[in-house]
Amino acid sequence: MPLTVIKGEYKIVGAAPDGDSVRFYPSGERGFERAGLPVRTNRSGGAQLRLEGMDTLETHYSPQVGAVGVLHQPLTHAHAAADHLLELLGFTDVQRTDDETVTDATPVSTPGYIFTRFADTYGRCVAFAFPGEIDHEDLAPRFVEAADLEASANVGVVAAGLGYPTYYSKLFPDLRAALTQAVTTARDARRGLWPEDVTQTGVTVESLKTLTDDAVILPKLYRRLVDYLAINDDGASLDGLGTYLATRDDRLFVISCGAATGFDDVIEIDGQQIRLLHPPEDLVFVEK
């Protein structure tokens, strides 16, 4: 499928990359703008990438409201994903502060390129990220096939079992299938987070700590849960969660049955237990 190739480099010092986002600087001046993408850049032309088709455990997440501060998911797998992403992109000896900001890395920058076609509502470039060089004209379209993604950091992270498939409607089906294959292989081999995943088996929420320190679940489900707890003064009760989820209006398609529905309709809440009714790769969310 046609995507735009943008050449450039990754720089991480001063930023806080996690397992599914990293800062990228196009080689050409105003590279994102010239590619027709409404990406929000810093004064040096760099911008945050959101890696397409995947989501890793949160290393630092702030609920939209409430006073619970900066939260995270179980950090063993969250940090493993962040470390693996940077390793795939060519960085070593990465030093961070307690707030996840990178203070030093070897080298300071690494060459790379991305395949992309749009920016999300937050101004992040949604992309497949690759290390190294590519023999293709910068800012030019390229027909991308599933096999072309094997060298991407996106596939590399999920193949290691360190990321969940999280699909949106602008991702082409054949590229989505390539990610699903990598996820399925990792899950069957019980790599990374998969032996501890309780997204479908269910988690009993006893406190906020259940979500930050114990339960390994789909990050999108985690974010909705902690957002809800934050507006309830950090109380753990899930009473009213179903109504809250409906108001978020996260629309999606269930691939296996072709149904168009909402995130609230693919989640089961039984008292304090919550679980996802479908495998994450069976869901395709609609961009907002």
N, C-alpha and C positions, 0 to 999 in steps of 0.2 A: 504494500500500500504506500502511496506517496507521502513522505514526510520530508521536512526540511533538515538539511545537514548544517550544523553550526559548529565551526572549529573554534578552539580556544584553550583555556586552562582552568584548572581547579585551584582555588586558594582557600585555605581554611583557618589561618591564624586570625584571631579576632572574631571568628564566627563560632557557631555552636552546632555543627552538623550532627545529625543523628543517623539512623539506619536507612532513611528514605529521603533525605534532603541534604543538599550540599551546595556551596556557592560556586558559580561558574562565570567566567569572564570571556566573552567572545573575542576572537583575535581582531576582527575588523571593528572599526569605530561604529558605534550605534548598531551593533550587530543584531540585537533583538528587534530594534525598530525597523531596520532594513529588511528583516525577515517578515515584517508585518505582524509582529506579536506585541500585544499591549502588556509587556512585562515591566514591572517596577524595578528600576535599577538604582544602584548607588552612584556616587559621583564618579566612580572609576568605570562605570558601565557594567559592573557585575550584578548578578541577581541570584536569588535562591531558586534552585531547581526542586521540583517535586517529582520524585521518580514515579514514572507511570506504572500502573497496574499492581502496586504493592503497598503495604503499610507495615511498619515495624513498631515494636513496643516503644511507648513514649519514654524518653529520657527527661523531658521537661515540658509540662503542659499546664497552662493556666486556664481554669474554667472561665467561661464568658462573664459570669457574675459570681458574687459571693466573695468571701474573704478567706478562702482556704489556702491561698498562696500557690506556689508552683508545685505541681504534682508529677508523679512518674508511675510507670508500671514496674513490675519486678525487674530490677536493674541488671541481673546477670545476663538475661537475654537481650535487654534493651542495649546495654553496653556492647555485647558481643556483635549485634547487628551494626552498630555505629562503627566499631573497630574494623569489622570485616569490609564495610563499604569503603572506608578510607584505604585499607590495604589493597583492595581491588583497583582503586584509582591511583595507586603508586606511592602512598604516604607511609612512612614508618616513624617510630619514636615520637608519637603524638602525645603532647602534654596538655592537660586540661585543668581548669580550676573547678571548684566544687559546683559552680553553676553551669558546667559543661562547655564553657568557652575555651577554645584552643589557644594556648599561649605559645606553642612552638611545635614544629613538625619538620621532618626531613623527607623530601626537600620542601622549600617554602611554597612552591607551586609545581603542578604536574600537568603535562599536555593531555588534551582529551578532545572529545567531540560529542555532540548530542544529536539525536533524531527527535524532532518535535513538530507540532502543528498548532498548538494553542497554549494560552495561559489560563490559569484558574481565576476564580473570583477574587483571590487575594493577591493577584499580580505575580504569582510564581509561574515559571516556565515548566510545563508538564512535559517530561522528556524521558527517553532512554539514554542513559549516560554510559560512555565508553572511555577507557584509558587509551592513550597513545594517539597515533595519527591515522588518517584515512585518505585514500587516493580518490578524492571526489571534490568537486568544486564547492567552495565555501558558500553558504547561503543558497544553495541550489537544491531542488527537489531530488529525492531518491526513492525509487520503488523498494520498499523494505519487505522482505519475506521473513517468515518465522525463524529460519536458520540464521538470519542476520543478527538475531538477538542473543545468540549463545554467548557472545563476548561482552554483553552488556553487564553493568553492575546490577541492574534490576534482576536479571536472571541469576547472577552470581549470589546475591543475597538470599533469594528464595530457595535456590538450589541447596544452600547450606542449611536450610530449615530455620532461617532467622527472620522470615517475614511472612505475612499473610497475603494472600491474593485479595486485592480490593479494586474492583473494576468499575469504570464509569463508561457512559454510553459512547463517548467519542473514541474509545479504543477499538481498533478494528478486530473483528472476531478471530481471524487467523493468528494475530499477534497475542490476543488474549489466550488462545489455545496453547501457545508456546509456553506462556507463564504457568498455565494450569498444569501442563505436563511436568514442569520443573517442581512445582509445589507437590504434586501427587507422588513423584519419585522421592522427594525429601520426607514427606509424611510417612510413606510406606517403609522407608528405611529408618524412621524414628530419629531423624537428625534434629539438632538444635532444640527449638522450643516444643516440637510436636509431642514428645512424651508427656509434657506437662499441660498441654492445651486442654481447656475445659469449656471452650466456646459452645460446643454442642451438647456435651454431657451435663453442663450446668454448674453454676457457682452459687453458693449460698452467701449472700452479702451480710456479714455480721457487723462490719464497720467500714469506714473509708480505707483502713489499713488492709482489708481483704483485697481491695482492688489495686492498691499501690504496691503492696509487698508480697502478696500471695498468689492471686489468681492470674493465670496466663490466658488472656482472652483477646479476641479481635479488637484492635485498637479503636475502631469506630464505635463498637459497643461500649468499650471502656470510657471513651470521651463523653458519650451520651449519659452514661451512669454517673460519672463524677460531676458533670454539669448539673444533673438533677439533684444530687446530694448537696451541691454547693448552694442551691437556692433554698434548701431546707435546713440551713444552719448546721450543715455537716451531720445531720441525723441520718441514721442508716435505713430507716423505713422506706420500703419501695411502694407504699401506698400512694397511688396517684401517678406512678411512673408511666403506666400505659397511656394515660391522658397526656402527660407531658411529651412523650415520644410522638404522639399523633400531632401535637402542635409544632414539632420541629419539621414536619412535612418532608422527610427524607424519602423521595420517590425512587422506586427501583423496579426492575424486571426480574422475575424468577425464571432463569433459563430453562430449567427442566420442565416447567409447565406453561411457559409463555405468559405468565400472569403479570399484569402491571399493578403494583400495590405500593404500600408504604413500609418503611423499616419496622414500624410498630406491629405490623401484621405478620412479620416473620420472626418475632420474638415471643417466647412463652414466659410469663411471669406467674410463679406459684408461690405466694407468700414472699419469702425473702430469697427464693431461688429464681434465677433467670438463665435462659439459654437461647441460643440461636437455633431455629428449626431447620435451617438448610446449611450445607457447607458454604463457606464464604465464596468459593469460586462459582457457585450457582446463582450468585446475585450480581446484577449490573445496576449501579446507581445512576441516577440522572443528575447531571451537573446543575448547580444552582447559578 
